[in-house]
Amino acid sequence: MKLFPYGHATDPRWQMAAALVLAQLRAHMAQRAYASAPTLALLYITDHFVAAARDILDHLSAELPGVTDWVGTVGVGIASNNVEYFDEPAMAVMLCDVPSDQYRVFSGVAPLGLGFAAHTALVHVDAGTPEVAELVQDMARRTDSGYLFGGVSSSRAASVQFAAGADGYIKGHGAAGGVFSGGLSGVAFSEAVGLVSRVTQGCLPVSASRRVSAAEGNVVLALDGAPALQVLLDDLSVSLERPQQALQAVRATLVGLLSVPDVLAGQAQQGGLVGARGSVIERSGSFGADVIVRHIIGLDPARGAVAVADQVHEGMQLAFCQRNVQAARADLVRICAEIREELEPEELPMETALALAAPEAQAAPHPGRGIAGAVYISCSGRGGPHFGGPSAELQIVRRALGDVPLVGFFAGGEIARDHLYGYTGVLTVFTGPA
């Protein structure tokens, strides 16, 4: 298995950033451990470069003529191995060594047709697209596994996606040039492509898991038969008699939602722990991968209700939660360890064992890790500052997962399976043939 060449750079001039990225890619492709002729590229840019998106894609495509397919998007921040770029002009590229008959780029002008058996897909969605959650679910149904990974573009300027395929576009739509706004795009992979994906949560429950016993639309009326607002106030140890204190506590609180069918599906796919009724909270005291974290958007004292930023129905499990740095760090380390344990063989050749045992300062990407490349998509509300310093989140990934080729971006919503998450990270690694 060959490693995926990758490069990243920051510079006020996109031409200089591109030149630095190209130099890194070419240096990698000249090394024996890296792929020398990949055809699929992942491209992520920060929103500082949005106006030049078409020029960037044209330039990189011309400089790398062997790369026939491009996918990617924009983020307020982007990521690569051990580094995050926030609030600065930057780009990152990874060249994926996947056989061309085992993937298919798709977009609004080149939809995923019936001629390709999609097993899973990397997807990018425009935040301005109506009914994003339903669009994601529909796309997941078009794959054999029902599993997607990706995120919602985040940008303080226009939102763009890259989707240029060797198969071209629908007749009459070629002027798109591989740069799009709106809708969903990405790349689908066949079952022959080995992938391992995990979701890490960034919130910690501050209440017990309860059953939604009455709801209307996005309004929770009752939890375990009690008025939802009173349950919330009791869990936070606040009272409406002191409105300023109560409002401050509620603003720092979110809800974790989960329906029992989601629990059972997650158990089948990931071996999660589920109680007899299904529970938001795992035995470890943290959220499971099927929990969707949403904002509290309103209180209704007259009805004793709580409004949340998603549809809620009777029978769902709900737990109040708050963002927690220690929990986020521990859960990120956990998913990296799970991936490493799943991929590492029981016995290693001596050369590989020595490479993997090298101190971090001496470490380098090595095929023996079983990882050709990785994509990490995290919430734009996470990143280094949330974890304690610049690039802290990606440094945790590197220490826990190992030194591997990696690119990604900080999203306005994270996608895993058929769910649209918030305050999470989605880490997916390419492992070679399935």
ChimeraX attribute file (.defattr): number of C-alpha atoms within 10 A of each C-alpha:
attribute: neighborCount
match mode: 1-to-1
recipient: residues
	/A:1	16
	/A:2	19
	/A:3	28
	/A:4	29
	/A:5	29
	/A:6	30
	/A:7	26
	/A:8	29
	/A:9	21
	/A:10	19
	/A:11	14
	/A:12	12
	/A:13	13
	/A:14	21
	/A:15	15
	/A:16	13
	/A:17	20
	/A:18	25
	/A:19	15
	/A:20	17
	/A:21	23
	/A:22	20
	/A:23	14
	/A:24	17
	/A:25	22
	/A:26	15
	/A:27	14
	/A:28	19
	/A:29	20
	/A:30	12
	/A:31	12
	/A:32	10
	/A:33	17
	/A:34	24
	/A:35	20
	/A:36	20
	/A:37	15
	/A:38	22
	/A:39	19
	/A:40	26
	/A:41	25
	/A:42	22
	/A:43	27
	/A:44	27
	/A:45	31
	/A:46	28
	/A:47	29
	/A:48	23
	/A:49	20
	/A:50	22
	/A:51	13
	/A:52	14
	/A:53	22
	/A:54	17
	/A:55	15
	/A:56	20
	/A:57	21
	/A:58	14
	/A:59	14
	/A:60	20
	/A:61	17
	/A:62	11
	/A:63	13
	/A:64	16
	/A:65	9
	/A:66	13
	/A:67	19
	/A:68	16
	/A:69	25
	/A:70	25
	/A:71	27
	/A:72	28
	/A:73	35
	/A:74	33
	/A:75	32
	/A:76	23
	/A:77	28
	/A:78	32
	/A:79	30
	/A:80	29
	/A:81	25
	/A:82	20
	/A:83	19
	/A:84	24
	/A:85	26
	/A:86	21
	/A:87	13
	/A:88	16
	/A:89	22
	/A:90	27
	/A:91	32
	/A:92	27
	/A:93	28
	/A:94	26
	/A:95	27
	/A:96	23
	/A:97	23
	/A:98	21
	/A:99	12
	/A:100	14
	/A:101	10
	/A:102	16
	/A:103	23
	/A:104	25
	/A:105	26
	/A:106	24
	/A:107	25
	/A:108	17
	/A:109	18
	/A:110	20
	/A:111	15
	/A:112	20
	/A:113	11
	/A:114	8
	/A:115	7
	/A:116	15
	/A:117	18
	/A:118	23
	/A:119	21
	/A:120	26
	/A:121	28
	/A:122	21
	/A:123	27
	/A:124	30
	/A:125	29
	/A:126	25
	/A:127	21
	/A:128	13
	/A:129	14
	/A:130	11
	/A:131	9
	/A:132	18
	/A:133	16
	/A:134	13
	/A:135	15
	/A:136	24
	/A:137	17
	/A:138	13
	/A:139	19
	/A:140	24
	/A:141	15
	/A:142	19
	/A:143	20
	/A:144	13
	/A:145	15
	/A:146	18
	/A:147	22
	/A:148	24
	/A:149	28
	/A:150	30
	/A:151	33
	/A:152	29
	/A:153	30
	/A:154	26
	/A:155	22
	/A:156	12
	/A:157	14
	/A:158	13
	/A:159	22
	/A:160	27
	/A:161	28
	/A:162	27
	/A:163	30
	/A:164	29
	/A:165	20
	/A:166	14
	/A:167	12
	/A:168	16
	/A:169	20
	/A:170	11
	/A:171	8
	/A:172	8
	/A:173	12
	/A:174	12
	/A:175	8
	/A:176	15
	/A:177	15
	/A:178	22
	/A:179	21
	/A:180	22
	/A:181	20
	/A:182	18
	/A:183	18
	/A:184	24
	/A:185	29
	/A:186	26
	/A:187	25
	/A:188	23
	/A:189	23
	/A:190	19
	/A:191	18
	/A:192	15
	/A:193	17
	/A:194	16
	/A:195	18
	/A:196	17
	/A:197	22
	/A:198	21
	/A:199	24
	/A:200	24
	/A:201	29
	/A:202	28
	/A:203	26
	/A:204	22
	/A:205	23
	/A:206	18
	/A:207	18
	/A:208	15
	/A:209	20
	/A:210	21
	/A:211	23
	/A:212	24
	/A:213	19
	/A:214	21
	/A:215	21
	/A:216	13
	/A:217	11
	/A:218	16
	/A:219	23
	/A:220	27
	/A:221	23
	/A:222	23
	/A:223	26
	/A:224	15
	/A:225	12
	/A:226	14
	/A:227	19
	/A:228	27
	/A:229	22
	/A:230	19
	/A:231	20
	/A:232	21
	/A:233	16
	/A:234	12
	/A:235	14
	/A:236	16
	/A:237	10
	/A:238	19
	/A:239	15
	/A:240	12
	/A:241	8
	/A:242	9
	/A:243	11
	/A:244	12
	/A:245	12
	/A:246	16
	/A:247	16
	/A:248	11
	/A:249	15
	/A:250	21
	/A:251	13
	/A:252	12
	/A:253	20
	/A:254	23
	/A:255	22
	/A:256	24
	/A:257	26
	/A:258	25
	/A:259	22
	/A:260	17
	/A:261	11
	/A:262	16
	/A:263	24
	/A:264	17
	/A:265	13
	/A:266	19
	/A:267	16
	/A:268	10
	/A:269	12
	/A:270	13
	/A:271	10
	/A:272	15
	/A:273	16
	/A:274	18
	/A:275	11
	/A:276	5
	/A:277	10
	/A:278	20
	/A:279	26
	/A:280	30
	/A:281	25
	/A:282	16
	/A:283	12
	/A:284	8
	/A:285	13
	/A:286	19
	/A:287	26
	/A:288	24
	/A:289	24
	/A:290	27
	/A:291	25
	/A:292	22
	/A:293	28
	/A:294	19
	/A:295	18
	/A:296	20
	/A:297	15
	/A:298	14
	/A:299	18
	/A:300	14
	/A:301	13
	/A:302	7
	/A:303	13
	/A:304	17
	/A:305	24
	/A:306	23
	/A:307	22
	/A:308	21
	/A:309	15
	/A:310	17
	/A:311	13
	/A:312	23
	/A:313	17
	/A:314	16
	/A:315	18
	/A:316	22
	/A:317	26
	/A:318	27
	/A:319	27
	/A:320	25
	/A:321	23
	/A:322	20
	/A:323	19
	/A:324	15
	/A:325	16
	/A:326	13
	/A:327	19
	/A:328	24
	/A:329	20
	/A:330	14
	/A:331	20
	/A:332	26
	/A:333	18
	/A:334	16
	/A:335	22
	/A:336	23
	/A:337	16
	/A:338	15
	/A:339	20
	/A:340	18
	/A:341	12
	/A:342	11
	/A:343	15
	/A:344	13
	/A:345	11
	/A:346	6
	/A:347	7
	/A:348	13
	/A:349	8
	/A:350	9
	/A:351	9
	/A:352	13
	/A:353	13
	/A:354	10
	/A:355	17
	/A:356	20
	/A:357	10
	/A:358	11
	/A:359	9
	/A:360	12
	/A:361	6
	/A:362	9
	/A:363	14
	/A:364	15
	/A:365	19
	/A:366	21
	/A:367	20
	/A:368	18
	/A:369	21
	/A:370	21
	/A:371	29
	/A:372	27
	/A:373	28
	/A:374	24
	/A:375	24
	/A:376	25
	/A:377	26
	/A:378	33
	/A:379	23
	/A:380	24
	/A:381	16
	/A:382	20
	/A:383	25
	/A:384	19
	/A:385	12
	/A:386	19
	/A:387	19
	/A:388	12
	/A:389	11
	/A:390	16
	/A:391	21
	/A:392	19
	/A:393	25
	/A:394	23
	/A:395	21
	/A:396	19
	/A:397	23
	/A:398	21
	/A:399	13
	/A:400	18
	/A:401	22
	/A:402	23
	/A:403	22
	/A:404	26
	/A:405	25
	/A:406	29
	/A:407	27
	/A:408	31
	/A:409	35
	/A:410	31
	/A:411	32
	/A:412	23
	/A:413	26
	/A:414	27
	/A:415	28
	/A:416	28
	/A:417	25
	/A:418	20
	/A:419	22
	/A:420	22
	/A:421	26
	/A:422	25
	/A:423	22
	/A:424	28
	/A:425	32
	/A:426	24
	/A:427	25
	/A:428	23
	/A:429	21
	/A:430	22
	/A:431	21
	/A:432	18
	/A:433	11
	/A:434	11
